[in-house]
Amino acid sequence: MNQFEIIQRIISNLFLEAVGHDRVFLLRFLMEKMDQQDREVQAMWFAEKYVDADWNAAKEYQRRKGIKEGKKEMALELLKKGITPDIIAASADVSVDTVEQWAQQNKKSVSTESKKRL
């Protein structure tokens, strides 16, 4: 069924609902129905845009989280190789405090894992 047939069916159903009323009433009735459908279409459009925006925000969050995790992994590997935190911070575009914090977190997780093994 194409769009024309759908619209034709909707209009014929509206005429059936308005049986016994004058032409002015029928025109008002049709305009109200069209306005109601327009609002429903707008609501669906806004809902779709909201879902799209939410999806894009989630993707952006995951992308940024991935970048941060990648910087952290790189920093920890460079620390193992003896590179100083200030050079790592400049290379990763983070603060020296952040690099040192990652190093402390890594030490805690390594010591926790070694305790579990024993």
N, C-alpha and C positions, 0 to 999 in steps of 0.2 A: 504494500500500500504506500503510495507516494504522499508527499506533504499536502498536495492539493486535495486528495481524497480524504485525508485526515481532517483538514480544516472544514471541508464540506460536511463531513459526518458530525463534527462538533457543532457547526451552525445548525444543521437539521435537528440535532438533539436539543439545542437551545430553543429552537422554534417550538418543539414539542412541549418543552417545559413552560413556555409562555402562551399556551393556547388560551384563547378567550380574552386576551388583553389587546389594547389598541396599539397602533404603530409607534407612537411616542414611547410608551412603556417598553415595547419590544426593543427599540433602539437603545434606551437607557439600560435595559437589562443586558443587551449584548456588550455595551461599553463597559459595564461593571464587570462582566465575565472576562472581557479582554484585559481590563486593568488588573483583575485578580490573577490572571495567568501571567501577565507581565511581571507582577510582583513575585510570583513563584519562580519564574525564569531568572529574575534578578537575584533572588535568594539562592537559587542553585548555582548561579554564576559566582556569587560572593563566596559560597561554601567551597566551590572548586578552587577559587583563588586562595582562600584561607588554607586549604589542604596543600596546595602547591607551595605557598609561602612556608608552611610548617615543614614540608618535605625538604625544601631548599635550605632552611635553617638547620635541620638535622644533618643534612649532607655537609654543610659548611662546618658545623661543630665537629663532625667526624674527621673532616679533612684537617682542621686545625689541631685536633687531638692527635692525629697521625703525625703531623709535622712536629709537634712538641715531643711525642714519643721518639721520633727519629732523631731529633736533636739530643735528647737524653741519652739514647743508646750510643750515639756518636761521641758525646762528651765522656761517657763512662769508658769507652774503648780508648779514647785518647788519654784519659787519666791513667789507665793501666800501662800505657806506653810511656808515661812520664812527662807528658805535656802539662804545662802549668795551667791552672784554672783561668787566669786572666787571658791567655792566648785562646783557650777553648771558648771562653765567653765572647770574645771579639769575633771568633769564627762563626759561632752559632747564633750571634746577635741576641744574646741573653746576658743577664747580669752575672758577675762573679759569684754573688750570693746564691743565685739559682744553681750554678754549677756545683758549688760546695754543698748545697742542700741535696742535690741529686747524689753526690758522692756519699753523704751521710746516710741517706735512705738506702743506697746500695749496700753499704757496710752492714746496716741493720738486717737487711733481707738475707745477705750472705751468711751472717752469724746465726740467724734463725734457721736457715736451711741446714747449716752444718750441725746444729744442735739436734735437729730432727733426725739426721742420719745416724747420730750416735745413739 
